[in-house]
Amino acid sequence: MRTAYSVQTVRAAERALMDRLPEGALMQRAAAGLAAACADVLRRRGRVYGARVVLLVGSGDNGGDALYAGARLARRGAGVRAVLTSPGRAHEGGLAALLAAGGRVAESATSAWGGHIDLVVDGITGIGGRGGLRPDAAALVRAFEATGAAFVAVDLPSGVEAGSGEVLGEAVRADATVTFGTYKPGLLVDPAAGLAGALHLVDIGLGPELPDVPDLEALQYADVAALLPVPASESDKYRRGVVGVVAGSARYPGAAVLAVSGALRGGAGAVRYVGPGADAVIARHPETLVHEGPPSKAGRVQAWVVGPGLGDGAEAVEAVRDVLETDVPVLVDADGLRLLDAAAVRARTAPTVLTPHAGEAAALLGVPRGEVEAGRLAAVRELAARHRATVLLKGSTTLVATDTAHTPVRVNATGTSWLATAGSGDVLSGLTGSLLAAGLAPRDAASVGAYLHGLAARHAADGAPVAAQDVAEAIPAAWRDVRA
């Protein structure tokens, strides 16, 4: 599992570790890892010896890391030039080490190298940087981006917000980011995560100084495999979980089919469907149990999914109300999010999972969509707190938050841009609902659902356009991947 900690926590841990180490030892550990990662990039582009490297050096410790790493590369035969964004304030020891190893200081971008450059090391700002790159630094970065050189960021791309993943101005777009001790939230949460490139974590001994509970966590294959509900030999359909699906309308009958598809392939023992799309559902999935409604009269279920394609008529409003009054876990998506009563959600004693995309989240929060997209981490936490619910905020990096104090937000990065297709969210709702019915805790069901959904899309797409039903049909392949 990947874990990330806030800026304040990382700084406190670094201070505690530095108090136990000789002066400068922590920076040397970081520089050694950074230099090794840079050498790997250079080897993939041709060679280390004779390569041309530019260091963009700020006044903080990240600049020092870059200088010491540059010295190591210079000793291996690379030509290294440092461009100081704050002349006179660069790390003295790092600058001396670079010069002693044969590196040089360039007065400007144009004097760093003439012609071809292999690698640019971004050490302009660190985890304390705020508000995007300053104009001079931004111009410097643009000049080197135009050379086609690979960019490696030190700890995180300069210009991004380390603690939130926001990008409040111009920022470096890195091909790779070498981070130290632990991941920072901005490396896992978009939009900043989209600028980080490939992530390399360097162990500098920070682990014992970090709290047991991180701020963010990202599940990996083994974590998801441990959570997957696998039927035992004595299981029947009720032990496996029966999920109820309230979805679809005369205008959107396909939403019912897609939500049921996701639920059936998500491992549910049975699916009960309630709504006007029964004929379409049975035609595609004859094993589905159908009922005219209301949901409370449909029969036994262990969880409900309500909302996809439901519309906004009186029957839809009543269906959402009816489902929220039940005493089993409920997932609310799509039209259900527009129709729900926030007070009714807060009053529930059984768990509730809300699955908005950015536009729906903005409507629930009463803010512009752009505000949610720019500050996804703050938005998902606020939604969970307001509704006393588990919230799965869909997007390029899906986030899962609860209203429970000291519970890490989960980040899912298995998604693909091919998931931006009509009906994809309906499949996710059914899939996650089936996991709820199987007995997974809401946070786990949402996290595993998002993970499998992303893997299924990758299977279905394989680099080509994909439809929502294709994603649903690929869920078993994603399941096999995880269990393998």
GUDOVO-907540 format. One record per residue: x, y, z of N, C-alpha, C in turn. Coordinates in steps of 0.05 Angstrom, whole numbers, plus 5000, padded with zeros to 4 digits. Layout:
XYZXYZXYZ
...
END
This chain:
501749765000500050005000501850255000
501150444983502450694983501150875004
502751015019501651205039502851475036
501251685043502151955041501552105066
503152295073502852455097502852755091
501652905108501453195105504253325107
504453565097507053705098507953745127
506053815144506853855172507953595185
506653375179507553115190510253045179
510753085153513353025141515553195154
514953445157517053625168517753545197
515753475213516253395240517853135241
517252955223518752705222521652755213
522052925194524752995185526353115207
525153305222526553425245527353215265
525553035272526152825291528452645282
528452585256530552415245533252565244
533252815236535752965235537052995262
535353015283536453035310538052795318
537652565305539052315311541352255292
541652415271543652355251545752575250
548152505240550152715236549152935217
550153165220549253395204549653325174
547653375159547753335130547253055120
547052865139546752585131544152535116
541952665125539352625112539452725083
540652955078540853055051542552875033
544652765044546252585029544752325021
543052225039541451995032539552065009
538352295011536452374990537952414964
540252544965541752594940542652344927
543452144943544351884932542051754917
539651754929537351634915536651784890
536752054892536152224869538052174846
540652164852542652114832542251844818
541651644833541151374822538851374803
536651514811534351524793534951684768
536451904770537152064747538951894728
540751744740542551574723540851364707
538751264720537051074706535651204682
534751454686533451604664535451644642
537851724649539951774628540651524613
540851294627541451044614539350974593
536851024601534650964582534751144558
535851384561536051564539538751544524
540451364533543051324519545251254537
546151444554548451384572548651594593
550151534614550751724636553251884629
555351734622557951874615557552034590
558152294592557952464569555152594566
553252524583550552634582550652924591
548753084581548553364589546253404608
546853504632544853534653544753824663
542353924667541854184678540454164704
541454294725540154304751538754574754
536154574759534754824766534654834796
536155024807536755014836535455254850
533555194869532455404885533955434911
532855594929534355664953533955474976
532155274973531555094995533054834994
532254645011533554385013533254224987
531054264972530854124946533154204927
533854464928536154554912538654424921
539054384948541354244958541453954949
539153824950538953544940539853534911
538953724895539653724867542553764863
543753944878546654004875548353764883
547753644905549253404913548953174893
546453144883546052934863547552994838
547553254830549053334807552053284809
553153314834555953254839556452954834
554652784843554952494839554952424809
553152554794552952504765555452604751
556452834760558952944748561252754752
561452634776563652444781563352194764
560952144753560651914736561051994706
561852234701562552314674560452484660
558252544673556252714661557153004662
556453164642556853454643554553584657
555053724679552853834696553154134698
550954274692550854564695548554634714
548954814732546954894751546055184744
543355224743542255484739540955554766
541955764779540955844805538656034803
536355964813534056144812534256364832
535856324853536256534874539256554879
540856674861543756694865544456814892
546356694905547256784931545756644954
543656484947542056354968542056044964
543655954945543755664940545155524963
544655274967545855114989548855114985
550255215005553155255002554654994999
554054795016555454545015554854404988
552454404979551754274954553154404930
553254674931554554814909557554764908
558754754932561654694933562154414923
560454224930560853944921560553924891
558654074879558354064850560854174836
561754404845564054524833566554354836
566854224859569154054863569153804845
566753724837566453484820566653554791
567053804784567353884756564854014744
562654044760560354174750560754474749
558954614736559254904733556555044739
556755304744554455474747553955634722
551555614711550855774687549456024695
549956234681548756494688545856514678
545156354658542456374647541756104633
539356084624538555844610540155804584
540656024570541956004544544955924548
546055994571548855924575549255654589
547055514596547355264609548655064591
547555034567548654864547547854974520
549454944500548555014473547554754460
545154754449544254524435542954314453
543654064449542253844461542653834491
540453774506540453724535539053464540
540253284556539053024562537053034585
537753174606536253164631536153434645
533853504655533553734673532553644700
533853714721533153644748531853884761
529353854768527754074780528054084810
529654264820530054304848529354594856
527254704843526654984847525355034874
523154894879521754924905521254654918
520654654943520154404958517254384967
516854234989514154184998512854435010
514454635016513254885026512455085005
513055024980512355214959509355254957
508555504951505755574949505155744925
502955694912501955884892503155864864
504355644857505455624830508155754827
509455714804512055824799512056124797
514056254807514356544802515056594773
514456834763514756884734517456814722
519656884737522256834726522856534725
521956384746522356094746520655964724
518256064721516455944700517655984673
518856214667520056264641522456074637
523956034659526255854658525355574651
523255474665522255204660521355184631
519855374621518855364593521155344573
523355494579525655494561526855214559
527055074582528254814581526254594571
523754634576521754454565521954444534
522554674523522654694493525054534482
526954454499529254304489528554004485
526353914496525653624494527053454514
528553574534529953424554527953294573
528753064585527152944606527253104631
525053124646524953274671524653074694
526453104714526152954739525753154761
523453134776522853314798524053204824
525053384840526153314866523853344887
523053114898520953094918518153134907
517753344891515153384877515653604856
513953614835514353814815514054094827
515854274821515654544831513154684820
511754814838509354954831506754824839
506854564848504454434857504254454887
501854424897501354434926501754154938
503854114954504553854964502353724981
500853884996498953775015496153725004
495553834981492853824971492553714943
494653724927494553654899493453874881
493154114892492254344876494554454859
493854574837495854714820494754994816
496055194830494955464831496355654813
497855554794499355714775500955534757
502955644744504755484727506355284745
506855054734508354844749509954674730
511854544740513554364724511854114718
512154024693510953764685513353564683
513553384702515853204704515252944690
517452824679517252554669517452354692
518852434713519052264737519452454761
518552354784518952494809520252314829
522452394841523752244861523052374888
521552224904520752334930522052184953
522152314976523852204997522252145022
522651905033521551825059518651725058
516951875044514151805041512951965018
510751865007509352014987507952255000
507652464984506152704993503452704979
501352804991498652794979498652894950
500153114945500053224918501153044896
502652834904503652634885501552424878
499452404893497452204889494752314880
494252574884491652694878491952894855
490152864836490053054814488953324823
489653544809491153544784494153524787
495253554811498153544814499353274806
497953064813498952794807499452764777
497852894760498252874732500753004722
502053164739504553294731507053154741
506652944758508852814772510352604755
509052494735510352284720510652024736
512651864729513151624745514251684772
513251554793514051614820516151414830
518251524842520351364854520651444883
520251264902520451324930523151234941
524651424952527251364963527051334994
527851115005527751065033530151215046
529551415063531651565077531451515107
529951305115529751235143527651385158
525751495144523651665157521451505170
521151255161518851085170518351085200
520351035217519851015246518951285258
519351505244518551765255515751845246
514551695228511851755218509651625234
507351755237505151635252504151375238
502751205254501750965243499551005222
498051225226495751285208496551505189
496651455163497351665143494951835137
495452045121493252215112491852095087
493351965070492351845046493551565044
492051385031493151125024492051034997
493650884983492850784956493250484957
491050334953491150044953492749944929
494149724933495549584912494249304909
495149144890493948894884493548724909
495648694925495448514948493348614968
493148874971491148984989488248924980
487848964954485148904943484548604944
486548434938486048154939485248064967
486348184987485648115015482848195022
481648385008478948485013476848344997
477548224974475548114957473847894971
471247914968469547714981469447464963
470447244973470446994958468546794972
466646684958464646504971465946254982
464946175006465845925018464245695007
465045455015463645215004460745205012
460145315036457345305045455645545037
456845725020455445965012452945904995
450846064999448646074981448346364972
446246414956446046684944445646904966
444446824988444047035009446647075025
448146865029450746905042452647065024
452447024998454147174980453247464978
450647514984449647794983447647834961
445447954968443348024948443348334947
443748444924443748734921441248824906
439949024916437649144903438549384886
437449404862438149614843435549764835
435550024842433350194834434450394814
433950344788435250504767433550504742
434250684724432950684698430350824698
429450904674426951044669426251004640
423851104633423151084605425151214587
426351434596428351574580431051444581
431751314603434451204607434250904615
433050734599432850454606435650314608
437550414592440150294592441550314619
440950524635442250554661441650314679
439150214676438349984692439949734684
440249694658441749464648444749474657
445849714655448749744662449249714692
447449824709447849794738447449504746
445549364734445149084740447548924730
448648994707451048854696453348874715
453849114726456049154745455548994770
453048974779452448834804452848534801
451848424778452148134773455048054771
456648214757459448144754461148214778
460048364796461448434821461348224843
460048004837460147784857457647754873
455547904867453047874883451847594878
450647484900449247234897446747254881
445447494882443047544866442647844865
441247934844440548214841437548234839
436448414856433548484854433348754840
431948764818431549014804428749124809
428649384814426149524818426149774799
424149794782424050024764422649954738
422350154721420950114696422449974674
424949904679426649774658426749474660
424749354673424849064678425148904652
423648974632423848824607426648824595
427849064594430549094584432548934600
432248944627434048804645433848504641
431348404640430948114637431948014610
431548184590432548104563435548064563
436948224578439848214578440848024600
439448024623440347864646438047714658
437347484647434947334656435047244684
437447234697437647144725436747354745
436247604735435547814753432647774764
432347844789429647834802428448104800
426148134788424948394783422448434800
421848684805419448754821418449034813
415849074814414749324805415349544826
415749474851416249674871413849714889
414149874910416550034917418849854926
421249964929423549804937423049664964
421749784982421349665009419649415007
418249364985416549124982417748924963
420248974954421448804933422548544944
423048524970424248284981426848334994
428048125005430448145021432848235004
434248435014436848515002438748585025
441348565019443348645039444548925033
443849035010444649315003442949404980
442749674977441249794955443149974939
442649984913443750184895441450344884
441550604886439350764876440351014861
439151074838439651324825440351324796
441851124785442751154757440351164738
440151374722438151404702435251414713
434951494738432351484751430451704742
431651924732429952164726429252314751
427352504748426752674771423752704776
422252504767419352514772418652434800
416052434806415052374833415752094841
415651904822416351624829419351604837
420951754823423851744829424351864857
423052084863423452204890422552014911
420351874907419351694927421151444930
422251354907424051124908426551184925
427751414921430051494936429351514966
427151634972426351665000425951385012
424551204998423950935007426550785013
428450804995430950654999432550765023
432651035026434151145048432851085075
430351005076429050935101429650645109
430950485092431650215099433950205119
434349965130436449935151438849775140
439249785113441549645101443249855087
445749795081447449985067446250075040
446550335034445350445010447550604995
447750554968449450714951447650894934
448251154934446651344919448451464897
447451454872448951554849447151714831
448451874814447152004791444652164800
442252094788439852244794439152234824
439852014836439351984865440652194882
443052294872444452504887442952764886
441652814864440053064861437553054878
436452814883433952784896434152734926
436552664935436752584964436452824982
435452775006435252965027437652925046
439453125047441953105062441353035092
439153145102438453095130437652795134
436352685114435552405115438052225114
440052305099442452145098443952155125
444152395136445452425162444052275184
441452245182439852115203439951805201
440951695179440951405176442851275196
441951035205443750875223445350675208
444450605184445950425166447750595148
449850475138451850625122450650735095
451650955087450951075061453551135045
453451075020455751135002454651314980
455951544976455251724954457451714934
456651714908458651684886458451894865
458952144872458752364853461152394835
460652494810462952604795463252904803
465153044791465753314800463353494798
461753474776459453644773457353594795
456853344800454953274821455953364849
458553324853459653414879459453714882
459853864861459554154862456754234869
454754094857451954164863451354104893
452453874903451953814931453254014950
455554124942456954314959456154594954
454654644932453854924925456155094916
458154974901460455124891460755074862
462355224847462855174819464354904815
463754784792465154524787468154554787
469154784776472054824775473354814803
471854904823472954904850473354614860
471554444853471854154861474154034846
474354084820476453964804479154064812
479354304821481954414830482754324857
480754274874481254194902479753934909
480453724896478953474899479053354928
481353384940481753264967479953414987
479953674986478253835004475353774999
474553744973471753704966470753434977
472253224974471352964982471152945013
472953075027472853085056470453245065
469853465052467553625060464953485055
464753345032462253195026461752975047
463852835054463552625074462652735101
463852955109463253075134460353185135
459553315113456853435112454653215113
455152995100453052795098453352555117
455552565133456152335151456052075135
457352075113457251845095460051785084
460251565070462651505054462251625026
464251765016463951894990466051794972
465251704948467051624927466851844905
468952014904468952234884470352134859
468752094838469851984813471552184798
473452084783475252254768477752104759
479652254748482052124739483551974762
483452094785484251944809481851944828
480551714831478151704847478951714877
477451864892478051894921475751784937
476351654959474351544977474851655005
472951795016473251905043470851825060
471351825086469151775106469052015125
466952015141466652235161467952165187
469351935188470651845213473351985216
473752095239476352245244478652045242
480952155232483452005231483251765213
481451765194481351545174482551655148
484551525137485851625113483851635089
484151835073482751835047484151635029
482651475014483851284996483851404968
485951344954486451434927486551194908
485051204886485250994867486251104840
488350984830489551084805489450874783
487650674785487450474763485750574740
484550804743482750904722484250974697
482651004676483751074650481851274637
482851434619481151624605478951494589
479251234582477151094568474651064585
474851104611472451094628470651334625
471551534611469851774607467951714584
466051534590464051454570461351414584
459251454569456551444581456051174593
454951174618454250924631456350794648
458850894646461050774661460450794691
459451024700458751054728456550874738
454650804720452550614727453750334733
455650254717457050004722458450004749
459850224754461250244780459350234803
457050354801455050354823454150064828
453449914807452649644811454849474823
457249504813459549354823459949404853
460049664860460549734888458249644906
455749664896453449564911453649274917
454549114898454848824902456848764924
458948924926461048894947459848974974
458249174974456849244999455049015008
453548894990451748674996453348435006
455748394996457448175005458548215032
458248445044459048495071461548665075
462648775053464948955056464049215069
465749325086465249585098465049795075
463450005079463050195058465650305045
467550375062470150475051471550265034
471550015044472849805029471349745003
468649735004467049684980467549894959
467650144967468050364948470850344937
472850294953475650274944476050044925
475149814933475449574916473849604890
471449714892469849764868471249944848
472350164858473850344840476250214828
477650054844480049914834479349714812
477349544817476649354796475449484772
473949694776472749844753474949954735
477050064746479250174730480749954716
481249724729482649504716480949394694
478349374698476549264678476549444653
476649704657476749884634479249854619
481449804632484049764619483949504602
482749294614482449044599480749094574
478449224578476549254556477649434534
479049644542479949844523482449744508
484449664523486949574510487849764489
487650024495488550234477486550314456
484050204457482050274437479550374451
477750504436475250604449473650374462
472250444484470850254500468150364507
466150184509463450264518463050154547
461050264561460650184589460049884592
458549764573457949484575460449314572
462349414556464949274553466349274580
466249494595467549504621466249304640
463549294640462249104657463048814651
463248754626463948474619466848404625
468548614629471348564635471848554665
469848594682470248584711471348314720
470348084711471547834719474547804713
475347914690478247914684479848074704
478748304712480048474732480248324758
478148194765478048034790480247814789
480447674766482547474764485347594766
485747824754488347964756489148004786
487248104801487848174829488447914845
486847704841487247464856489747314848
490647354823493047224814495547334828
END
